[in-house]
Amino acid sequence: MADLQIGAMGGMAICMEIRHDESYLPGDPVSVLMLLDRRADVFLARRSGADGFLVKPLDPQRVRLAIRTLLSGEEFDDEFLRPATVRAGVTE
């Protein structure tokens, strides 16, 4: 897991460095789960090559689901702050 707002390098730079190294170094791919402060940062997580993201505040169930999803080889998009779809007075 990499927090978007860590240290001097930041989660986005760390993720991009991992992806860059994977492009020419042999080895197993590394799954990266980005921790975001706001939904607007999803663009940065996707742009950096992260395999998944969680928007804070975190809760144990969502963290567990994200990790299980990444370990199964799939990508994880956090649905926590996704707005409800509204159609003709019906919400989903």
ABEGO torsion letter per residue (X at the ends): XBBABBEAAEAAAAAAAAAAAAAABBEBBBBBBBBBABAAAAAAAAAAGBABBBBOBBBAAAAAAAAAAAAAGBBBBBAAABBBBBBGGBBX
